[in-house]
Amino acid sequence: MSLKVYRGRTLARSQALQLLFQAEQLDSPLEEVLNGDFLISKGPLDPYALELCRGAYEHIDRIDCALRAVSKNWSLERMPGVDRDLLRIAVYEMRFLTDDEVGDAVVINEAVEIAKAYGTDDSASFINGVLGRIAREPELPGQDLYEELLAEDKAAEEAELAEAEAKVAAARAEAAAAAGTEE
């Protein structure tokens, strides 16, 4: 593993990747991983790592829509987990982290270095290409897909609510009918 991933903000990004990867592999919420026995290659845990992994996790749906929009030939599910999580962290840092002005070129370079350490032989060039496409867009791509997913989620929630209300109404009617026959 490259020694470059053991210094400064690169270490924090590496730690964030490891935490997000653990949450995904364990199919657990990030906070559950953070509250448990997580593993990082080098500690202590950097506060910037926490900020990155929590931010990427919080915005994961929107980030994933952007990744889908710019990597049409690769579904998220087909990407190696390390690449997917590294992209999520980098996109969060590029487009959501506004209180810290780190340029896109720096974020992309850092992500490429981390991909060389943790990813496959093709990861660095893949990460560079995807992040380059995002960097060239003035707005985060995939907003239309994100809005479509939000509408689907809202429709599903409304259908669940209507089903629950129908069950309650049926139970009340049954209870009323039973009470009427007891008199």
N, C-alpha and C positions, 0 to 999 in steps of 0.2 A: 504494500500500500504506500502511496506517495506520502512523503512527510509534509507536503503542502497542505494536506487536509487537517493537520494538527496545529494550525496557527490561527490566531485572531478570529476574524469573522468567518473565515473558511471553516474553522473548527465548529463554530456555532451553527453554520449551515449544515455541516456534516452531522452534528448531533440532532438537529431538527429532522433531517432525512431519516436517521435511525429511529427516532421516536414515531414519526408518521408511518414509517414502514412497519414497525411493530404493531401499531394500532390496526393497520390494514390487515396484516397477516393473522393477528389474533381475532379479527372481526370484532374489535372492542372500541368503544368511544375513546378518544385521545385522553380525556381526563382520567379515565379508568387506568390507562397505561401509566400516566404520570403519577397517579396515586399508588401505584403498585411497585413491583420490582422490575423496573425497566433496565435495559442494558444499553450502555453507550461505550464506544471503544476507548474514549479518553474523557475523563471528568476533571473537575466538577462540571455540572450542567451550567452552561452559559445562559444568562437571562435573555440574550438575543435569540438563542435557539428556541427558548420557550415562546417568545413573541412570534417567531417565524412559523413554528409548527402549529401553534394555536390559531394564528391568523389564516394559514393555509387550510386548516381543518374547518374553521368557521365559514370560509368562502368556497369550500370544496365543490359545491354544485355549480356555482358560477364559473369557477376556474376550469372545471371539467368540460363545461360547454365551450369555453374558449379553446381548450385543447382539441376537442372534437372538431371544431370549425377549421383549425389550421392543420390538422393531421388526418385528412380524409382517408388516406390509404391505410391508416393504422387506427383501429379502434382502441379505446382506453384499455379494454379487457385484454387485448392482444399485446399491449406494451409490457415489457418487464416491469415488475413492481417498483424497482429502484428508479427506473427512468420516469415512471408515472409520478411517483412521489417527489422526485427531484424537480420535475417540471412544475408540479403544484406549488412547491416552495418558491421557486424562481418567479413564477407568474405572480404569486402573492407579493413578493418583494418588489417586482417591477411595476405592478399596477394598483396595489391596494395599500401598500405601506407608504403613507404620504408624509409622515413626520420625520423621515430619514431619507435624505436625498442621495441615494446611491444610483448612479447611472445604469441604464440598461446594459451597456457594454461590460461594466464591472460584474453585474449579476450573471450575465451570460458566460463570461470568462470563468467565474467561480463555479458555476454549474457544470461547465465542461470539465474543469479540473476534478470536481467531485465525481463526475460520471466516469472519468478515467480510473479513479480509485475503486469505485463500488460497482460500476456497471459492466456490461458486456463489451466486446471489442468494437461494436458498432454504436454504443451508447453516446459517446462524446459527439460524434458527428450528427446523430439523430437529435440530441438535446440542442446542439447549436442551431440546427435547421429550424426546429419548432420554435425555439425562443426568438430566433431572428425574424421569423414571420410575425410573431406577436409584437416584437419591438417596432417593426415597420408600420404597424397599424396605429392610427391616432387614438382609437378607442379599442377596448378589449373586445375581440371578435366573439361571436356566438351569442349575442344578446337576444336574438330572435329565438334561438333554441332554448335559452334559459327561460324566456317568457312563456314559451310553449310548455315546458316542463312544469313551471309554476301553475299554469292554467290546468294542466292535467292533475297535479296534486290537489288543487282546490276543488276540482270536480270530483275527485275520489273522496275527499274529506266530506263534501256535501252529500255524496251518495251514502257514505257510511252513517252520517248524521240522520239522513232521511230513513235509512233502514232501522237505526236504533229507535227513532221516534215512532216508527210503525210498530215495532215490537212492544214498546211501552203502551201504545194505544191499544194494541191487541190484548195485552195482559190486563189492562184496565177494564176493557170490555168484557173479558172472560171473568174477571173478578166481580164485576157488576152483575153479570148474568148469574153467576154462582150465588151471589148475595140475594138476588131476586128470587131464586128458587128455594132458598132456605126459609123464607118468610111464610 
